Amino acid sequence: MSESPTGAQHEIVHGEHRAVVTELGAGLRSYEVAGRAVVDGYGPDETPASGRGQVLVPWPNRVDGGRYSFGGRDQQLAITEVGKGNASHGLLRWVGWEVTSAGGSATARTVIRPQPGYPHTVEASLAYALGDDGLSVTASLRNLGSGPAPVGMGFHPYVSIGAPVVDDVELTLPAGRYSDVDDRGIPGASHDVGGTSYDFRSPRPVGDTVLDTPFTDLARDADGRWRVHVGRPDGSTVTLWGDETFGHLQVFTADGWSGGAPRAAIAVEPMTCPPNAFVTGEGRVDLEPGEALTGTWGLTVT
């Protein structure tokens, strides 16, 4: 019998909540409530196209040309987004993690070892947990090396919209600023969202807006979390939230993706730093030996 391309499949269950975490990349392959998809996932015999459900460590999004400097040394990462000439979404998407699961929770761990472009030793650990209020994901990066290590992290869930295209989805996005991106996905100038097509601070349909856009200046509720609401045409709402560690978002309307029909899902990606942070230093965390970066995000359905 052939093995799944994403390795062992770890199903976790709590009441009507079910999710599957994969050995490959410790990714979130699926999450559903009462048989209804919350994320736009993929099958056990598929690989995660267009970042579906993947963990983005030790940097999210892109590093321009894969080149950056740290500690007085120039580094060159492998180019993994060949068409645009970037190093994309970190080093752990395509490696096996140690995953264990029981009941409604799963934990995963792996270690980044020194390699060309990233001469550091960093432990990555995850905890997925289902509860009455949905799914939470706690991630931690710890520097196991003897010198400072630059890190960032992000996640790439696609929200299942329950419609053929995102145009009629009502989006609420509590972001005050967005950044332009060039044709290689590298951000440029930052702008106030006011008066632009990127202002979703009040709920409104996505319409024909094309998003593959970094956002920040996130308004938080009293509990310190920001919340993005995706209102589906059937009246249900998926809410993705993040704690204080996640100060940035990338929102992608799946135009030109390789995951299926155009605009058939919407990615809401919590990130600790913006794209190209290894180059600019913005939002990047430089961990001293023994230090850790920890954050939690999650999904709920109403």
Contacts in CASP RR format, 6 or more apart in sequence:
PFRMAT RR
TARGET T0000
AUTHOR 0000-0000-0000
METHOD contacts of the structure
MODEL  1
MSESPTGAQHEIVHGEHRAVVTELGAGLRSYEVAGRAVVDGYGPDETPAS
GRGQVLVPWPNRVDGGRYSFGGRDQQLAITEVGKGNASHGLLRWVGWEVT
SAGGSATARTVIRPQPGYPHTVEASLAYALGDDGLSVTASLRNLGSGPAP
VGMGFHPYVSIGAPVVDDVELTLPAGRYSDVDDRGIPGASHDVGGTSYDF
RSPRPVGDTVLDTPFTDLARDADGRWRVHVGRPDGSTVTLWGDETFGHLQ
VFTADGWSGGAPRAAIAVEPMTCPPNAFVTGEGRVDLEPGEALTGTWGLT
VT
4 22 0 8 1.000
4 44 0 8 1.000
4 45 0 8 1.000
5 24 0 8 1.000
5 45 0 8 1.000
5 46 0 8 1.000
5 47 0 8 1.000
6 22 0 8 1.000
6 23 0 8 1.000
6 24 0 8 1.000
6 25 0 8 1.000
6 27 0 8 1.000
6 29 0 8 1.000
6 44 0 8 1.000
6 46 0 8 1.000
6 47 0 8 1.000
6 48 0 8 1.000
7 22 0 8 1.000
7 23 0 8 1.000
7 24 0 8 1.000
7 96 0 8 1.000
8 22 0 8 1.000
8 23 0 8 1.000
8 99 0 8 1.000
9 20 0 8 1.000
9 21 0 8 1.000
9 22 0 8 1.000
9 23 0 8 1.000
9 29 0 8 1.000
9 44 0 8 1.000
10 20 0 8 1.000
10 21 0 8 1.000
10 22 0 8 1.000
10 23 0 8 1.000
10 99 0 8 1.000
10 100 0 8 1.000
10 101 0 8 1.000
10 106 0 8 1.000
11 18 0 8 1.000
11 19 0 8 1.000
11 20 0 8 1.000
11 101 0 8 1.000
12 18 0 8 1.000
12 19 0 8 1.000
12 20 0 8 1.000
12 21 0 8 1.000
12 101 0 8 1.000
12 103 0 8 1.000
12 104 0 8 1.000
12 105 0 8 1.000
12 106 0 8 1.000
12 128 0 8 1.000
12 130 0 8 1.000
13 103 0 8 1.000
13 104 0 8 1.000
13 130 0 8 1.000
14 103 0 8 1.000
14 104 0 8 1.000
14 130 0 8 1.000
14 131 0 8 1.000
14 132 0 8 1.000
15 130 0 8 1.000
16 33 0 8 1.000
16 34 0 8 1.000
16 35 0 8 1.000
17 31 0 8 1.000
17 32 0 8 1.000
17 33 0 8 1.000
17 104 0 8 1.000
17 130 0 8 1.000
17 131 0 8 1.000
17 134 0 8 1.000
17 135 0 8 1.000
18 30 0 8 1.000
18 31 0 8 1.000
18 32 0 8 1.000
18 33 0 8 1.000
18 35 0 8 1.000
18 130 0 8 1.000
19 28 0 8 1.000
19 30 0 8 1.000
19 31 0 8 1.000
19 32 0 8 1.000
19 128 0 8 1.000
19 130 0 8 1.000
19 135 0 8 1.000
20 28 0 8 1.000
20 29 0 8 1.000
20 30 0 8 1.000
20 31 0 8 1.000
20 44 0 8 1.000
21 27 0 8 1.000
21 28 0 8 1.000
21 29 0 8 1.000
21 99 0 8 1.000
21 101 0 8 1.000
21 106 0 8 1.000
21 108 0 8 1.000
21 128 0 8 1.000
22 29 0 8 1.000
22 99 0 8 1.000
23 96 0 8 1.000
23 97 0 8 1.000
23 99 0 8 1.000
24 47 0 8 1.000
24 94 0 8 1.000
24 95 0 8 1.000
24 96 0 8 1.000
24 97 0 8 1.000
25 54 0 8 1.000
25 55 0 8 1.000
25 92 0 8 1.000
25 93 0 8 1.000
25 94 0 8 1.000
25 95 0 8 1.000
25 96 0 8 1.000
25 97 0 8 1.000
25 108 0 8 1.000
25 110 0 8 1.000
26 55 0 8 1.000
26 92 0 8 1.000
26 96 0 8 1.000
26 97 0 8 1.000
26 99 0 8 1.000
26 108 0 8 1.000
26 110 0 8 1.000
26 126 0 8 1.000
27 48 0 8 1.000
27 53 0 8 1.000
27 54 0 8 1.000
27 55 0 8 1.000
28 39 0 8 1.000
28 41 0 8 1.000
28 53 0 8 1.000
28 128 0 8 1.000
28 137 0 8 1.000
28 155 0 8 1.000
28 157 0 8 1.000
29 41 0 8 1.000
29 42 0 8 1.000
29 43 0 8 1.000
29 44 0 8 1.000
29 48 0 8 1.000
29 53 0 8 1.000
30 37 0 8 1.000
30 39 0 8 1.000
30 41 0 8 1.000
30 42 0 8 1.000
30 43 0 8 1.000
31 37 0 8 1.000
31 38 0 8 1.000
31 39 0 8 1.000
31 135 0 8 1.000
31 299 0 8 1.000
32 38 0 8 1.000
33 134 0 8 1.000
33 301 0 8 1.000
36 236 0 8 1.000
36 301 0 8 1.000
37 160 0 8 1.000
37 162 0 8 1.000
38 135 0 8 1.000
38 159 0 8 1.000
38 160 0 8 1.000
38 238 0 8 1.000
38 299 0 8 1.000
38 301 0 8 1.000
39 53 0 8 1.000
39 157 0 8 1.000
39 158 0 8 1.000
39 159 0 8 1.000
39 160 0 8 1.000
39 299 0 8 1.000
40 52 0 8 1.000
40 158 0 8 1.000
40 159 0 8 1.000
40 160 0 8 1.000
40 161 0 8 1.000
40 264 0 8 1.000
40 265 0 8 1.000
41 48 0 8 1.000
41 52 0 8 1.000
41 53 0 8 1.000
41 158 0 8 1.000
41 160 0 8 1.000
42 48 0 8 1.000
42 49 0 8 1.000
42 52 0 8 1.000
48 54 0 8 1.000
48 93 0 8 1.000
49 257 0 8 1.000
49 258 0 8 1.000
49 259 0 8 1.000
49 260 0 8 1.000
50 158 0 8 1.000
50 254 0 8 1.000
50 257 0 8 1.000
50 258 0 8 1.000
50 259 0 8 1.000
51 89 0 8 1.000
51 93 0 8 1.000
51 156 0 8 1.000
52 156 0 8 1.000
52 158 0 8 1.000
52 259 0 8 1.000
53 155 0 8 1.000
53 156 0 8 1.000
53 157 0 8 1.000
53 158 0 8 1.000
54 89 0 8 1.000
54 93 0 8 1.000
54 155 0 8 1.000
54 156 0 8 1.000
55 92 0 8 1.000
55 93 0 8 1.000
55 124 0 8 1.000
55 126 0 8 1.000
55 139 0 8 1.000
55 153 0 8 1.000
55 154 0 8 1.000
55 155 0 8 1.000
55 156 0 8 1.000
56 89 0 8 1.000
56 90 0 8 1.000
56 93 0 8 1.000
56 153 0 8 1.000
56 154 0 8 1.000
56 155 0 8 1.000
56 156 0 8 1.000
56 269 0 8 1.000
56 271 0 8 1.000
57 90 0 8 1.000
57 91 0 8 1.000
57 92 0 8 1.000
57 112 0 8 1.000
57 122 0 8 1.000
57 124 0 8 1.000
57 139 0 8 1.000
57 141 0 8 1.000
57 151 0 8 1.000
57 152 0 8 1.000
57 153 0 8 1.000
57 154 0 8 1.000
58 90 0 8 1.000
58 91 0 8 1.000
58 92 0 8 1.000
58 112 0 8 1.000
58 118 0 8 1.000
58 120 0 8 1.000
58 122 0 8 1.000
58 124 0 8 1.000
58 141 0 8 1.000
58 149 0 8 1.000
58 150 0 8 1.000
58 151 0 8 1.000
58 152 0 8 1.000
58 153 0 8 1.000
59 87 0 8 1.000
59 89 0 8 1.000
59 90 0 8 1.000
59 150 0 8 1.000
59 151 0 8 1.000
59 152 0 8 1.000
59 153 0 8 1.000
59 273 0 8 1.000
59 277 0 8 1.000
59 278 0 8 1.000
59 284 0 8 1.000
60 89 0 8 1.000
60 90 0 8 1.000
60 152 0 8 1.000
60 153 0 8 1.000
60 154 0 8 1.000
60 155 0 8 1.000
60 250 0 8 1.000
60 269 0 8 1.000
60 271 0 8 1.000
60 272 0 8 1.000
60 273 0 8 1.000
60 275 0 8 1.000
61 88 0 8 1.000
61 89 0 8 1.000
61 214 0 8 1.000
61 250 0 8 1.000
61 269 0 8 1.000
61 271 0 8 1.000
61 274 0 8 1.000
61 275 0 8 1.000
61 276 0 8 1.000
62 81 0 8 1.000
62 84 0 8 1.000
62 86 0 8 1.000
62 87 0 8 1.000
62 88 0 8 1.000
62 89 0 8 1.000
62 184 0 8 1.000
62 185 0 8 1.000
62 186 0 8 1.000
62 275 0 8 1.000
62 276 0 8 1.000
63 77 0 8 1.000
63 86 0 8 1.000
63 87 0 8 1.000
63 88 0 8 1.000
63 276 0 8 1.000
63 278 0 8 1.000
63 279 0 8 1.000
64 86 0 8 1.000
64 184 0 8 1.000
64 186 0 8 1.000
64 276 0 8 1.000
64 279 0 8 1.000
65 77 0 8 1.000
65 79 0 8 1.000
65 85 0 8 1.000
65 86 0 8 1.000
65 87 0 8 1.000
66 76 0 8 1.000
66 77 0 8 1.000
66 78 0 8 1.000
66 79 0 8 1.000
66 85 0 8 1.000
66 86 0 8 1.000
66 87 0 8 1.000
66 278 0 8 1.000
67 74 0 8 1.000
67 75 0 8 1.000
67 76 0 8 1.000
67 77 0 8 1.000
67 279 0 8 1.000
68 74 0 8 1.000
68 75 0 8 1.000
68 77 0 8 1.000
68 278 0 8 1.000
68 279 0 8 1.000
69 75 0 8 1.000
70 148 0 8 1.000
70 150 0 8 1.000
70 278 0 8 1.000
70 286 0 8 1.000
71 148 0 8 1.000
75 117 0 8 1.000
75 118 0 8 1.000
75 119 0 8 1.000
76 116 0 8 1.000
76 117 0 8 1.000
77 87 0 8 1.000
77 116 0 8 1.000
77 117 0 8 1.000
77 118 0 8 1.000
78 87 0 8 1.000
78 116 0 8 1.000
78 117 0 8 1.000
79 85 0 8 1.000
79 86 0 8 1.000
79 87 0 8 1.000
80 86 0 8 1.000
80 87 0 8 1.000
80 88 0 8 1.000
80 89 0 8 1.000
80 90 0 8 1.000
81 87 0 8 1.000
81 88 0 8 1.000
84 183 0 8 1.000
84 184 0 8 1.000
84 185 0 8 1.000
85 184 0 8 1.000
86 184 0 8 1.000
86 185 0 8 1.000
86 186 0 8 1.000
89 156 0 8 1.000
91 112 0 8 1.000
91 115 0 8 1.000
91 118 0 8 1.000
92 110 0 8 1.000
92 112 0 8 1.000
92 124 0 8 1.000
95 110 0 8 1.000
96 110 0 8 1.000
97 108 0 8 1.000
97 109 0 8 1.000
97 110 0 8 1.000
97 124 0 8 1.000
97 126 0 8 1.000
98 108 0 8 1.000
98 109 0 8 1.000
98 110 0 8 1.000
99 106 0 8 1.000
99 107 0 8 1.000
99 108 0 8 1.000
100 106 0 8 1.000
100 107 0 8 1.000
100 108 0 8 1.000
101 107 0 8 1.000
104 129 0 8 1.000
104 130 0 8 1.000
104 131 0 8 1.000
105 127 0 8 1.000
105 128 0 8 1.000
105 129 0 8 1.000
105 130 0 8 1.000
106 127 0 8 1.000
106 128 0 8 1.000
107 125 0 8 1.000
107 126 0 8 1.000
107 127 0 8 1.000
107 128 0 8 1.000
108 125 0 8 1.000
108 126 0 8 1.000
108 127 0 8 1.000
108 128 0 8 1.000
109 123 0 8 1.000
109 124 0 8 1.000
109 125 0 8 1.000
109 126 0 8 1.000
110 123 0 8 1.000
110 124 0 8 1.000
111 121 0 8 1.000
111 122 0 8 1.000
111 123 0 8 1.000
111 124 0 8 1.000
111 144 0 8 1.000
112 118 0 8 1.000
112 120 0 8 1.000
112 121 0 8 1.000
112 122 0 8 1.000
112 123 0 8 1.000
112 124 0 8 1.000
113 121 0 8 1.000
114 120 0 8 1.000
114 121 0 8 1.000
120 143 0 8 1.000
120 145 0 8 1.000
120 147 0 8 1.000
120 149 0 8 1.000
120 150 0 8 1.000
121 143 0 8 1.000
121 144 0 8 1.000
121 145 0 8 1.000
121 149 0 8 1.000
122 141 0 8 1.000
122 142 0 8 1.000
122 143 0 8 1.000
122 144 0 8 1.000
122 145 0 8 1.000
122 149 0 8 1.000
122 151 0 8 1.000
122 287 0 8 1.000
123 140 0 8 1.000
123 141 0 8 1.000
123 142 0 8 1.000
123 144 0 8 1.000
124 139 0 8 1.000
124 140 0 8 1.000
124 141 0 8 1.000
125 139 0 8 1.000
125 140 0 8 1.000
125 142 0 8 1.000
126 137 0 8 1.000
126 138 0 8 1.000
126 139 0 8 1.000
126 140 0 8 1.000
127 137 0 8 1.000
127 138 0 8 1.000
128 135 0 8 1.000
128 136 0 8 1.000
128 137 0 8 1.000
129 135 0 8 1.000
129 136 0 8 1.000
129 137 0 8 1.000
129 138 0 8 1.000
133 300 0 8 1.000
134 298 0 8 1.000
134 299 0 8 1.000
134 300 0 8 1.000
134 301 0 8 1.000
135 298 0 8 1.000
135 299 0 8 1.000
135 300 0 8 1.000
136 296 0 8 1.000
136 297 0 8 1.000
136 298 0 8 1.000
137 155 0 8 1.000
137 296 0 8 1.000
137 297 0 8 1.000
137 298 0 8 1.000
138 294 0 8 1.000
138 295 0 8 1.000
138 296 0 8 1.000
139 153 0 8 1.000
139 154 0 8 1.000
139 155 0 8 1.000
139 294 0 8 1.000
139 295 0 8 1.000
139 296 0 8 1.000
140 292 0 8 1.000
140 293 0 8 1.000
140 294 0 8 1.000
140 295 0 8 1.000
141 151 0 8 1.000
141 152 0 8 1.000
141 153 0 8 1.000
141 287 0 8 1.000
141 292 0 8 1.000
141 293 0 8 1.000
141 294 0 8 1.000
142 287 0 8 1.000
142 290 0 8 1.000
142 291 0 8 1.000
142 292 0 8 1.000
143 149 0 8 1.000
143 151 0 8 1.000
143 287 0 8 1.000
143 288 0 8 1.000
143 289 0 8 1.000
143 290 0 8 1.000
143 291 0 8 1.000
143 292 0 8 1.000
144 289 0 8 1.000
144 290 0 8 1.000
145 289 0 8 1.000
145 290 0 8 1.000
146 289 0 8 1.000
147 288 0 8 1.000
147 289 0 8 1.000
148 286 0 8 1.000
148 287 0 8 1.000
148 288 0 8 1.000
148 289 0 8 1.000
149 286 0 8 1.000
149 287 0 8 1.000
150 278 0 8 1.000
150 284 0 8 1.000
150 285 0 8 1.000
150 286 0 8 1.000
150 287 0 8 1.000
151 284 0 8 1.000
151 285 0 8 1.000
151 286 0 8 1.000
151 287 0 8 1.000
151 293 0 8 1.000
152 271 0 8 1.000
152 272 0 8 1.000
152 273 0 8 1.000
152 277 0 8 1.000
152 283 0 8 1.000
152 284 0 8 1.000
152 285 0 8 1.000
152 293 0 8 1.000
153 271 0 8 1.000
153 272 0 8 1.000
153 293 0 8 1.000
154 246 0 8 1.000
154 269 0 8 1.000
154 270 0 8 1.000
154 271 0 8 1.000
154 272 0 8 1.000
155 269 0 8 1.000
155 270 0 8 1.000
155 297 0 8 1.000
156 267 0 8 1.000
156 269 0 8 1.000
157 240 0 8 1.000
157 267 0 8 1.000
157 268 0 8 1.000
157 269 0 8 1.000
157 299 0 8 1.000
158 254 0 8 1.000
158 265 0 8 1.000
158 266 0 8 1.000
158 267 0 8 1.000
159 230 0 8 1.000
159 238 0 8 1.000
159 240 0 8 1.000
159 265 0 8 1.000
159 266 0 8 1.000
159 267 0 8 1.000
159 268 0 8 1.000
160 238 0 8 1.000
160 265 0 8 1.000
161 169 0 8 1.000
161 230 0 8 1.000
161 232 0 8 1.000
161 233 0 8 1.000
161 264 0 8 1.000
161 265 0 8 1.000
161 266 0 8 1.000
162 232 0 8 1.000
162 233 0 8 1.000
162 234 0 8 1.000
163 169 0 8 1.000
163 232 0 8 1.000
163 233 0 8 1.000
164 261 0 8 1.000
164 264 0 8 1.000
165 261 0 8 1.000
165 262 0 8 1.000
165 263 0 8 1.000
165 264 0 8 1.000
166 206 0 8 1.000
166 207 0 8 1.000
166 253 0 8 1.000
166 254 0 8 1.000
166 263 0 8 1.000
166 264 0 8 1.000
166 265 0 8 1.000
166 266 0 8 1.000
167 205 0 8 1.000
167 206 0 8 1.000
167 207 0 8 1.000
167 208 0 8 1.000
167 263 0 8 1.000
168 205 0 8 1.000
168 206 0 8 1.000
168 207 0 8 1.000
168 233 0 8 1.000
169 205 0 8 1.000
169 206 0 8 1.000
169 230 0 8 1.000
169 231 0 8 1.000
169 232 0 8 1.000
169 233 0 8 1.000
169 266 0 8 1.000
170 203 0 8 1.000
170 204 0 8 1.000
170 205 0 8 1.000
170 206 0 8 1.000
170 229 0 8 1.000
170 230 0 8 1.000
170 231 0 8 1.000
171 200 0 8 1.000
171 203 0 8 1.000
171 204 0 8 1.000
171 205 0 8 1.000
171 206 0 8 1.000
171 228 0 8 1.000
171 229 0 8 1.000
171 230 0 8 1.000
171 231 0 8 1.000
171 251 0 8 1.000
171 266 0 8 1.000
172 200 0 8 1.000
172 201 0 8 1.000
172 202 0 8 1.000
172 203 0 8 1.000
172 227 0 8 1.000
172 228 0 8 1.000
172 229 0 8 1.000
172 231 0 8 1.000
173 200 0 8 1.000
173 201 0 8 1.000
173 215 0 8 1.000
173 228 0 8 1.000
173 249 0 8 1.000
173 251 0 8 1.000
174 201 0 8 1.000
174 218 0 8 1.000
174 219 0 8 1.000
174 220 0 8 1.000
174 226 0 8 1.000
174 227 0 8 1.000
174 228 0 8 1.000
175 193 0 8 1.000
175 198 0 8 1.000
175 200 0 8 1.000
175 201 0 8 1.000
175 215 0 8 1.000
175 216 0 8 1.000
175 217 0 8 1.000
175 218 0 8 1.000
175 219 0 8 1.000
175 249 0 8 1.000
176 192 0 8 1.000
176 193 0 8 1.000
176 194 0 8 1.000
176 199 0 8 1.000
176 201 0 8 1.000
176 215 0 8 1.000
176 216 0 8 1.000
176 217 0 8 1.000
176 218 0 8 1.000
176 219 0 8 1.000
177 190 0 8 1.000
177 191 0 8 1.000
177 192 0 8 1.000
177 193 0 8 1.000
177 215 0 8 1.000
177 216 0 8 1.000
177 217 0 8 1.000
178 190 0 8 1.000
178 191 0 8 1.000
178 193 0 8 1.000
178 196 0 8 1.000
178 198 0 8 1.000
178 213 0 8 1.000
178 214 0 8 1.000
178 215 0 8 1.000
178 216 0 8 1.000
179 187 0 8 1.000
179 188 0 8 1.000
179 189 0 8 1.000
179 190 0 8 1.000
179 191 0 8 1.000
179 213 0 8 1.000
179 214 0 8 1.000
179 215 0 8 1.000
179 216 0 8 1.000
179 274 0 8 1.000
179 275 0 8 1.000
180 187 0 8 1.000
180 188 0 8 1.000
180 189 0 8 1.000
180 191 0 8 1.000
181 187 0 8 1.000
181 188 0 8 1.000
181 212 0 8 1.000
181 213 0 8 1.000
181 214 0 8 1.000
181 275 0 8 1.000
182 188 0 8 1.000
185 212 0 8 1.000
185 275 0 8 1.000
186 275 0 8 1.000
186 276 0 8 1.000
187 214 0 8 1.000
187 274 0 8 1.000
187 275 0 8 1.000
187 276 0 8 1.000
190 216 0 8 1.000
191 198 0 8 1.000
193 199 0 8 1.000
193 200 0 8 1.000
193 201 0 8 1.000
193 215 0 8 1.000
197 209 0 8 1.000
198 209 0 8 1.000
198 211 0 8 1.000
198 213 0 8 1.000
198 215 0 8 1.000
201 219 0 8 1.000
203 229 0 8 1.000
203 231 0 8 1.000
206 253 0 8 1.000
206 266 0 8 1.000
209 253 0 8 1.000
210 253 0 8 1.000
210 255 0 8 1.000
211 251 0 8 1.000
211 252 0 8 1.000
211 253 0 8 1.000
211 266 0 8 1.000
212 250 0 8 1.000
212 251 0 8 1.000
212 252 0 8 1.000
212 253 0 8 1.000
212 255 0 8 1.000
213 250 0 8 1.000
213 251 0 8 1.000
213 252 0 8 1.000
214 248 0 8 1.000
214 249 0 8 1.000
214 250 0 8 1.000
214 274 0 8 1.000
214 275 0 8 1.000
215 248 0 8 1.000
215 249 0 8 1.000
215 250 0 8 1.000
215 251 0 8 1.000
216 247 0 8 1.000
216 248 0 8 1.000
216 249 0 8 1.000
216 274 0 8 1.000
218 226 0 8 1.000
218 247 0 8 1.000
218 248 0 8 1.000
218 249 0 8 1.000
219 226 0 8 1.000
220 226 0 8 1.000
220 244 0 8 1.000
221 227 0 8 1.000
224 243 0 8 1.000
224 244 0 8 1.000
225 241 0 8 1.000
225 242 0 8 1.000
225 243 0 8 1.000
226 241 0 8 1.000
226 242 0 8 1.000
226 246 0 8 1.000
226 247 0 8 1.000
227 239 0 8 1.000
227 240 0 8 1.000
227 241 0 8 1.000
227 242 0 8 1.000
228 239 0 8 1.000
228 240 0 8 1.000
228 241 0 8 1.000
228 249 0 8 1.000
228 251 0 8 1.000
228 268 0 8 1.000
229 237 0 8 1.000
229 238 0 8 1.000
229 239 0 8 1.000
230 237 0 8 1.000
230 238 0 8 1.000
230 239 0 8 1.000
230 240 0 8 1.000
230 266 0 8 1.000
230 268 0 8 1.000
231 237 0 8 1.000
231 238 0 8 1.000
232 238 0 8 1.000
236 301 0 8 1.000
236 302 0 8 1.000
237 301 0 8 1.000
237 302 0 8 1.000
238 299 0 8 1.000
238 300 0 8 1.000
238 301 0 8 1.000
239 299 0 8 1.000
239 300 0 8 1.000
239 301 0 8 1.000
239 302 0 8 1.000
240 268 0 8 1.000
240 270 0 8 1.000
240 297 0 8 1.000
240 298 0 8 1.000
240 299 0 8 1.000
241 297 0 8 1.000
241 298 0 8 1.000
241 299 0 8 1.000
241 300 0 8 1.000
242 270 0 8 1.000
242 296 0 8 1.000
242 297 0 8 1.000
242 298 0 8 1.000
243 295 0 8 1.000
243 296 0 8 1.000
243 297 0 8 1.000
245 272 0 8 1.000
245 293 0 8 1.000
245 294 0 8 1.000
245 295 0 8 1.000
245 296 0 8 1.000
246 270 0 8 1.000
246 271 0 8 1.000
246 272 0 8 1.000
246 295 0 8 1.000
246 297 0 8 1.000
247 270 0 8 1.000
247 271 0 8 1.000
247 272 0 8 1.000
248 270 0 8 1.000
248 271 0 8 1.000
248 272 0 8 1.000
248 273 0 8 1.000
248 274 0 8 1.000
248 283 0 8 1.000
249 268 0 8 1.000
249 269 0 8 1.000
249 270 0 8 1.000
249 271 0 8 1.000
250 267 0 8 1.000
250 269 0 8 1.000
250 271 0 8 1.000
250 275 0 8 1.000
251 266 0 8 1.000
251 267 0 8 1.000
251 268 0 8 1.000
251 269 0 8 1.000
252 266 0 8 1.000
252 267 0 8 1.000
252 269 0 8 1.000
253 263 0 8 1.000
253 266 0 8 1.000
254 260 0 8 1.000
254 262 0 8 1.000
254 263 0 8 1.000
254 264 0 8 1.000
254 265 0 8 1.000
254 266 0 8 1.000
254 267 0 8 1.000
255 262 0 8 1.000
255 263 0 8 1.000
256 262 0 8 1.000
270 297 0 8 1.000
272 283 0 8 1.000
272 285 0 8 1.000
272 293 0 8 1.000
272 295 0 8 1.000
273 281 0 8 1.000
273 282 0 8 1.000
273 283 0 8 1.000
273 284 0 8 1.000
273 285 0 8 1.000
274 280 0 8 1.000
274 282 0 8 1.000
274 283 0 8 1.000
277 283 0 8 1.000
277 284 0 8 1.000
278 284 0 8 1.000
285 293 0 8 1.000
287 293 0 8 1.000
END
